[in-house]
Amino acid sequence: MKKVLTLIVMAVAFAMPSKAQVSFGVKGGLNLTNMTVDKGSLEDLFKNKAGFFAGLTVRVSLPVPGLALDGSALYDQREGEIEVYTDFSNSKTTEKLKSQSIQVPINVRYEIGLGESANVFIFAGPQFGFNIGDKVNKLWNDAAEWTLKSSNVSANIGLGFTVMSHLQLSANYNIALGKTGEVDFKTGWNATKDVITGDAKANSWQIALAYFF
């Protein structure tokens, strides 16, 4: 993790021109996570849930008109629900899955001015995540197990709007690049039969509000 963070800081510092305008701020928002599994028999068990993120952000202007970099260090919590039928009476049981991580997005953005006090922008870039919560969750008396990776990489693409150079509203889609974790599900009564293992991904729609000082 330390090596990755060091590389991120070096990349941002290298991209900063000597007379760059740097703005620091705070950022927070909501995400709606879409959990998917690559096994058809497990795919329909997951239900989307809302989560949130919050932390610090920085914007660095580049020497090309309209171009800038922005980076953040965010505490990110994502949730989902997984449910199964418990018996032949069609009754269901549901458990929540929660991930907690530090997310570090680094985006390139292109801004279009709307007068002196506002602009719209589009952005895209990689995001590096580091798990700080429970890596393994036991479900339904060990009938299933949800295992998260220690780190993951995703990508962002989105658009936003800035007012008075201070207040910023943005929306983006965060796409997992590779698996987020694994799900092991034991089939049959009393969890005594075969184990189905599926690679899980967590993509999210995100809405963020930031304030630059």
SERO-4910 file (N, C-alpha, C, O; in steps of 0.05 Angstrom, whole numbers):
BEGIN
 pado doro    nc1    nc2    nc3   cac1   cac2   cac3    cc1    cc2    cc3    oc1    oc2    oc3
  Met    A     17    -24      0      0      0      0     17     25      0     12     44    -15
  Lys    A     39     25     17     56     49     19     70     54     -8     73     78    -16
  Lys    A     78     33    -22     91     37    -48     71     49    -68     79     67    -83
  Val    A     46     40    -68     27     51    -87     22     80    -81     21     96   -100
  Leu    A     18     87    -56     13    115    -48     36    133    -56     33    155    -65
  Thr    A     61    122    -52     84    138    -59     85    143    -89     92    165    -98
  Leu    A     78    123   -105     78    127   -134     57    147   -143     62    163   -161
  Ile    A     34    147   -129     13    166   -135     22    194   -130     19    212   -146
  Val    A     34    198   -106     44    225    -99     65    234   -119     65    258   -127
  Met    A     83    216   -126    104    224   -145     93    231   -173    102    249   -186
  Ala    A     72    216   -181     60    221   -207     46    249   -207     49    264   -227
  Val    A     32    255   -186     19    281   -184     40    304   -183     37    324   -197
  Ala    A     61    300   -167     81    320   -165     96    325   -191    102    348   -198
  Phe    A    101    303   -206    115    306   -232     97    321   -252    108    336   -269
  Ala    A     71    317   -251     53    330   -269     48    359   -263     37    374   -280
  Met    A     56    368   -239     50    396   -231     71    415   -244     94    412   -238
  Pro    A     62    434   -260     81    455   -269     89    473   -247     76    474   -226
  Ser    A    111    488   -251    122    504   -229    102    526   -220    103    534   -196
  Lys    A     85    535   -237     66    556   -230     37    546   -229     18    561   -235
  Ala    A     35    521   -223      8    509   -223     -9    521   -201      1    529   -179
  Gln    A    -35    522   -206    -54    530   -186    -64    505   -172    -75    487   -185
  Val    A    -61    505   -146    -68    481   -130    -90    490   -111    -88    509    -96
  Ser    A   -112    475   -111   -135    480    -92   -140    455    -76   -141    433    -86
  Phe    A   -143    459    -49   -148    437    -31   -177    439    -21   -188    461    -19
  Gly    A   -189    416    -15   -217    417     -6   -225    391      8   -209    373     13
  Val    A   -251    390     14   -263    366     26   -284    356      6   -296    371     -9
  Lys    A   -289    330      8   -307    317    -11   -323    295      2   -312    280     19
  Gly    A   -348    292     -5   -364    270      5   -387    264    -14   -393    280    -32
  Gly    A   -399    241    -10   -421    234    -28   -433    207    -23   -426    193     -3
  Leu    A   -450    198    -41   -464    173    -39   -457    155    -63   -450    165    -84
  Asn    A   -458    129    -58   -454    110    -80   -476     88    -79   -485     80    -57
  Leu    A   -483     79   -102   -502     57   -105   -487     34   -118   -480     36   -141
  Thr    A   -481     13   -103   -464     -8   -112   -479    -31   -125   -500    -40   -115
  Asn    A   -469    -39   -148   -480    -61   -163   -461    -85   -161   -440    -85   -174
  Met    A   -468   -105   -144   -451   -128   -140   -459   -150   -161   -482   -156   -164
  Thr    A   -439   -161   -174   -444   -182   -193   -424   -205   -188   -402   -201   -178
  Val    A   -433   -230   -195   -417   -254   -192   -417   -268   -219   -437   -269   -233
  Asp    A   -394   -280   -226   -392   -293   -252   -404   -321   -254   -401   -334   -274
  Lys    A   -418   -329   -233   -432   -355   -233   -462   -350   -235   -473   -336   -218
  Gly    A   -475   -361   -255   -504   -356   -258   -521   -363   -235   -541   -350   -229
  Ser    A   -513   -385   -220   -529   -394   -198   -528   -376   -174   -545   -377   -156
  Leu    A   -508   -358   -173   -504   -339   -151   -512   -311   -159   -517   -294   -141
  Glu    A   -515   -306   -184   -518   -278   -194   -543   -265   -183   -542   -241   -177
  Asp    A   -565   -279   -180   -590   -267   -172   -593   -264   -142   -613   -254   -133
  Leu    A   -573   -272   -127   -575   -270    -97   -569   -241    -87   -578   -235    -65
  Phe    A   -555   -225   -103   -546   -199    -93   -566   -177    -99   -578   -176   -121
  Lys    A   -570   -159    -80   -587   -136    -82   -570   -111    -77   -553   -111    -59
  Asn    A   -575    -90    -92   -559    -65    -89   -567    -50    -64   -590    -51    -54
  Lys    A   -547    -36    -52   -551    -20    -29   -535      6    -32   -515      7    -46
  Ala    A   -544     27    -18   -530     52    -18   -507     53      2   -509     40     23
  Gly    A   -486     67     -4   -464     72     15   -455    101     14   -469    117      3
  Phe    A   -432    107     25   -422    134     25   -392    135     24   -379    115     29
  Phe    A   -381    159     19   -352    163     20   -347    192     29   -364    209     24
  Ala    A   -324    197     41   -317    224     50   -287    226     54   -274    206     61
  Gly    A   -276    250     49   -247    253     53   -237    279     42   -252    299     39
  Leu    A   -211    280     36   -197    304     26   -193    302     -4   -191    280    -15
  Thr    A   -192    325    -17   -188    326    -46   -170    349    -54   -168    368    -39
  Val    A   -157    347    -77   -140    368    -87   -144    370   -117   -148    350   -131
  Arg    A   -142    395   -128   -144    400   -156   -119    415   -165   -111    435   -152
  Val    A   -106    406   -187    -81    418   -197    -85    425   -226    -91    408   -243
  Ser    A    -83    451   -232    -85    460   -260    -60    451   -276    -38    449   -265
  Leu    A    -64    446   -302    -42    438   -320    -37    461   -339    -54    478   -343
  Pro    A    -13    461   -352     -6    484   -370    -22    484   -396    -20    503   -411
  Val    A    -39    464   -401    -56    464   -424    -84    475   -416    -96    465   -397
  Pro    A    -94    496   -430   -119    508   -423   -142    487   -420   -146    471   -438
  Gly    A   -156    488   -398   -179    470   -394   -172    444   -380   -190    430   -371
  Leu    A   -146    437   -380   -139    411   -368   -130    414   -339   -117    434   -331
  Ala    A   -137    394   -322   -129    394   -294   -128    366   -284   -140    348   -296
  Leu    A   -115    362   -262   -115    336   -247   -130    340   -221   -129    361   -209
  Asp    A   -144    319   -213   -155    320   -186   -150    293   -173   -152    272   -186
  Gly    A   -144    293   -148   -139    269   -132   -152    271   -105   -156    293    -95
  Ser    A   -159    248    -94   -172    248    -68   -163    224    -51   -153    205    -62
  Ala    A   -166    226    -25   -162    204     -7   -188    202      9   -195    219     25
  Leu    A   -204    180      4   -231    178     14   -235    153     30   -227    131     23
  Tyr    A   -249    156     53   -260    133     66   -286    125     52   -303    141     47
  Asp    A   -287     99     44   -309     90     27   -323     66     39   -309     46     46
  Gln    A   -349     67     42   -364     45     52   -385     37     32   -401     53     23
  Arg    A   -385     11     24   -404      1      5   -419    -22     17   -408    -38     32
  Glu    A   -445    -25     10   -461    -46     22   -477    -60      0   -482    -50    -21
  Gly    A   -484    -85      6   -501   -100    -11   -517   -120      6   -510   -124     29
  Glu    A   -537   -132     -5   -553   -152      9   -552   -178     -8   -552   -177    -32
  Ile    A   -551   -200      6   -552   -226     -7   -574   -243      6   -574   -244     31
  Glu    A   -591   -256     -9   -613   -270      3   -617   -297    -10   -610   -301    -34
  Val    A   -627   -317      5   -633   -343     -6   -659   -354      7   -668   -343     28
  Tyr    A   -670   -374     -6   -693   -388      6   -683   -408     27   -663   -422     22
  Thr    A   -696   -409     50   -687   -426     71   -699   -454     70   -687   -473     81
  Asp    A   -722   -457     58   -735   -483     58   -756   -483     35   -758   -465     19
  Phe    A   -772   -505     34   -792   -508     13   -816   -490     17   -833   -488     -1
  Ser    A   -818   -476     39   -840   -458     44   -836   -430     31   -853   -412     34
  Asn    A   -814   -427     16   -808   -403      2   -801   -379     21   -802   -356     12
  Ser    A   -795   -385     46   -786   -363     64   -757   -356     57   -741   -374     49
  Lys    A   -750   -331     61   -723   -322     54   -708   -312     78   -720   -303     98
  Thr    A   -682   -314     77   -665   -301     97   -645   -282     82   -635   -289     61
  Thr    A   -640   -260     95   -623   -239     82   -601   -230    101   -605   -227    125
  Glu    A   -577   -227     89   -555   -216    105   -542   -194     89   -542   -194     64
  Lys    A   -531   -175    104   -518   -152     91   -488   -157     89   -475   -169    106
  Leu    A   -477   -148     67   -448   -148     62   -438   -119     62   -450   -101     50
  Lys    A   -416   -115     76   -406    -87     78   -376    -88     73   -361   -104     84
  Ser    A   -366    -69     57   -337    -66     53   -329    -38     62   -344    -18     57
  Gln    A   -306    -36     74   -295    -10     83   -267     -7     72   -251    -26     75
  Ser    A   -261     15     59   -235     17     46   -227     47     44   -243     65     48
  Ile    A   -202     51     38   -191     77     31   -189     77      0   -174     60    -11
  Gln    A   -202     96    -13   -201     98    -42   -186    123    -50   -190    144    -39
  Val    A   -168    119    -70   -151    141    -79   -156    144   -110   -142    132   -125
  Pro    A   -175    161   -118   -179    166   -146   -160    188   -156   -155    208   -143
  Ile    A   -149    184   -180   -132    204   -194   -144    209   -222   -142    191   -239
  Asn    A   -157    232   -226   -171    236   -251   -159    259   -267   -149    279   -256
  Val    A   -160    256   -293   -154    279   -311   -181    291   -319   -200    276   -326
  Arg    A   -183    317   -318   -209    330   -324   -205    352   -345   -184    365   -347
  Tyr    A   -226    356   -361   -226    377   -381   -249    396   -374   -272    387   -373
  Glu    A   -243    421   -370   -263    441   -361   -270    460   -384   -253    469   -399
  Ile    A   -296    467   -385   -306    486   -404   -319    509   -388   -338    505   -373
  Gly    A   -308    533   -390   -317    556   -375   -345    565   -383   -351    566   -406
  Leu    A   -360    573   -363   -387    585   -367   -386    613   -354   -400    618   -334
  Gly    A   -370    630   -365   -366    656   -353   -343    654   -332   -329    635   -332
  Glu    A   -341    675   -315   -319    675   -296   -326    659   -270   -307    653   -255
  Ser    A   -350    653   -266   -358    641   -240   -366    612   -241   -373    601   -220
  Ala    A   -366    599   -264   -375    571   -266   -362    557   -289   -353    569   -308
  Asn    A   -361    530   -287   -352    514   -310   -364    486   -308   -373    478   -286
  Val    A   -365    472   -330   -372    444   -330   -347    428   -338   -329    439   -351
  Phe    A   -346    403   -330   -322    387   -336   -329    358   -339   -349    348   -327
  Ile    A   -313    344   -354   -314    315   -356   -288    304   -345   -267    318   -346
  Phe    A   -288    280   -334   -264    269   -322   -263    239   -324   -283    226   -328
  Ala    A   -238    229   -323   -234    200   -323   -207    194   -311   -189    210   -312
  Gly    A   -204    170   -300   -179    162   -289   -181    137   -271   -202    127   -266
  Pro    A   -157    127   -262   -157    103   -245   -163    110   -216   -162    133   -208
  Gln    A   -170     89   -202   -176     91   -173   -164     67   -159   -168     44   -168
  Phe    A   -149     72   -137   -136     51   -122   -149     48    -95   -152     67    -80
  Gly    A   -157     23    -89   -172     18    -64   -156     -1    -45   -143    -19    -54
  Phe    A   -158      5    -19   -144    -11      1   -163    -18     24   -174     -1     37
  Asn    A   -169    -44     27   -188    -53     46   -179    -48     75   -157    -55     82
  Ile    A   -196    -36     91   -190    -32    119   -211    -44    138   -209    -41    162
  Gly    A   -230    -59    126   -251    -72    142   -246   -102    143   -224   -111    138
  Asp    A   -267   -116    151   -265   -145    152   -262   -157    124   -276   -149    105
  Lys    A   -242   -175    121   -237   -187     95   -254   -211     90   -259   -219     67
  Val    A   -264   -224    111   -279   -249    109   -305   -246    125   -305   -238    148
  Asn    A   -328   -251    112   -354   -251    125   -366   -279    123   -370   -289    100
  Lys    A   -373   -291    145   -388   -317    145   -418   -311    144   -428   -294    158
  Leu    A   -432   -326    127   -460   -322    123   -476   -348    129   -467   -370    122
  Trp    A   -500   -344    141   -518   -367    145   -505   -391    158   -506   -413    148
  Asn    A   -493   -386    181   -480   -407    197   -460   -423    180   -459   -447    179
  Asp    A   -443   -407    167   -420   -418    151   -429   -432    125   -413   -446    113
  Ala    A   -454   -428    116   -463   -439     91   -451   -424     67   -450   -435     45
  Ala    A   -441   -400     72   -428   -385     51   -407   -367     63   -407   -361     87
  Glu    A   -388   -358     46   -366   -342     56   -360   -321     35   -357   -327     11
  Trp    A   -358   -296     44   -352   -273     26   -324   -263     34   -320   -254     56
  Thr    A   -306   -264     14   -278   -256     19   -270   -233      1   -273   -235    -23
  Leu    A   -261   -211     13   -253   -187     -2   -223   -187     -6   -208   -197     11
  Lys    A   -214   -176    -29   -186   -173    -34   -175   -150    -16   -189   -132     -8
  Ser    A   -148   -152    -11   -136   -131      5   -134   -104     -9   -135    -83      3
  Ser    A   -132   -106    -36   -130    -81    -52   -144    -87    -79   -147   -109    -87
  Asn    A   -152    -65    -92   -165    -68   -118   -160    -42   -134   -154    -21   -124
  Val    A   -164    -45   -160   -162    -23   -179   -188    -20   -194   -199    -40   -203
  Ser    A   -197      5   -197   -221     10   -213   -216     35   -230   -194     47   -229
  Ala    A   -236     43   -245   -234     66   -263   -259     83   -261   -281     73   -257
  Asn    A   -256    109   -263   -278    128   -262   -282    142   -289   -263    147   -304
  Ile    A   -307    148   -295   -314    165   -317   -339    181   -309   -358    169   -299
  Gly    A   -338    207   -312   -360    223   -303   -360    252   -312   -344    259   -329
  Leu    A   -377    268   -301   -379    296   -308   -387    312   -283   -396    301   -263
  Gly    A   -382    338   -284   -388    354   -261   -393    383   -267   -392    391   -291
  Phe    A   -397    399   -247   -404    427   -249   -392    442   -226   -395    434   -203
  Thr    A   -378    464   -231   -365    480   -210   -377    508   -210   -381    520   -231
  Val    A   -383    519   -186   -394    546   -182   -376    562   -164   -367    553   -143
  Met    A   -369    587   -173   -354    606   -157   -326    595   -149   -315    604   -129
  Ser    A   -316    576   -165   -290    564   -160   -287    549   -134   -265    541   -126
  His    A   -309    546   -120   -307    533    -93   -325    508    -91   -317    487    -81
  Leu    A   -350    510   -100   -369    488    -96   -371    471   -122   -374    482   -144
  Gln    A   -368    445   -118   -367    427   -141   -386    403   -137   -386    390   -116
  Leu    A   -403    398   -157   -421    375   -157   -413    357   -181   -410    366   -203
  Ser    A   -410    331   -176   -402    313   -197   -417    286   -195   -427    279   -173
  Ala    A   -418    272   -217   -430    245   -218   -412    228   -235   -402    237   -256
  Asn    A   -408    203   -227   -391    185   -243   -398    156   -239   -413    149   -221
  Tyr    A   -388    139   -257   -391    111   -255   -364     99   -248   -344    104   -263
  Asn    A   -362     84   -227   -337     71   -219   -337     42   -227   -355     27   -218
  Ile    A   -318     34   -244   -318      7   -256   -295     -9   -245   -272     -1   -246
  Ala    A   -301    -32   -233   -281    -50   -222   -264    -62   -245   -275    -73   -264
  Leu    A   -238    -61   -242   -219    -73   -261   -208    -98   -248   -188    -96   -233
  Gly    A   -220   -121   -254   -213   -145   -239   -232   -150   -217   -250   -133   -211
  Lys    A   -229   -173   -204   -249   -180   -183   -245   -165   -157   -222   -158   -150
  Thr    A   -267   -160   -143   -267   -146   -117   -263   -167    -95   -252   -160    -74
  Gly    A   -273   -191    -99   -271   -212    -79   -282   -238    -90   -287   -241   -114
  Glu    A   -287   -257    -72   -298   -283    -79   -321   -291    -61   -322   -283    -38
  Val    A   -340   -306    -72   -362   -317    -56   -361   -347    -58   -362   -359    -80
  Asp    A   -359   -361    -35   -361   -390    -34   -388   -398    -22   -395   -390      0
  Phe    A   -405   -412    -38   -432   -419    -29   -435   -449    -30   -432   -462    -51
  Lys    A   -441   -461     -6   -445   -490     -4   -474   -497    -11   -493   -486      0
  Thr    A   -477   -516    -29   -504   -523    -38   -514   -547    -22   -498   -562     -9
  Gly    A   -540   -550    -22   -552   -573     -8   -559   -567     21   -551   -547     32
  Trp    A   -575   -585     33   -584   -581     61   -560   -583     80   -542   -600     76
  Asn    A   -561   -566    100   -540   -565    121   -512   -560    111   -492   -566    124
  Ala    A   -512   -548     87   -486   -540     75   -466   -562     74   -442   -558     80
  Thr    A   -475   -586     65   -457   -609     65   -448   -618     37   -432   -636     34
  Lys    A   -459   -604     17   -453   -613    -11   -432   -596    -23   -415   -584    -10
  Asp    A   -433   -595    -50   -412   -581    -65   -411   -551    -59   -431   -539    -51
  Val    A   -387   -540    -63   -383   -511    -59   -381   -498    -87   -365   -505   -104
  Ile    A   -397   -477    -90   -396   -461   -115   -380   -436   -108   -386   -421    -89
  Thr    A   -359   -430   -124   -342   -407   -119   -345   -388   -143   -343   -396   -166
  Gly    A   -351   -363   -136   -355   -343   -157   -338   -318   -152   -335   -310   -129
  Asp    A   -326   -307   -174   -312   -282   -171   -332   -259   -171   -349   -257   -189
  Ala    A   -329   -241   -152   -348   -219   -148   -335   -192   -157   -312   -188   -153
  Lys    A   -352   -175   -168   -344   -148   -175   -364   -128   -163   -388   -134   -160
  Ala    A   -355   -104   -156   -372    -84   -144   -368    -58   -160   -349    -44   -156
  Asn    A   -387    -52   -178   -387    -27   -192   -406     -7   -178   -425    -16   -166
  Ser    A   -401     19   -181   -418     38   -166   -424     63   -183   -406     73   -197
  Trp    A   -449     72   -181   -455     99   -188   -450    117   -164   -457    111   -142
  Gln    A   -437    140   -169   -429    158   -147   -437    187   -153   -434    197   -175
  Ile    A   -447    200   -132   -453    228   -133   -437    242   -111   -439    233    -88
  Ala    A   -422    263   -118   -404    275    -98   -407    305    -97   -413    318   -118
  Leu    A   -404    316    -73   -404    345    -69   -377    352    -56   -369    340    -36
  Ala    A   -363    372    -68   -337    380    -57   -336    410    -53   -350    425    -67
  Tyr    A   -321    418    -34   -316    447    -29   -286    452    -27   -272    440    -11
  Phe    A   -277    471    -45   -249    478    -46   -244    504    -31   -259    523    -35
  Phe    A   -224    505    -15   -218    529      1   -203    550    -14   -197    572     -4
***
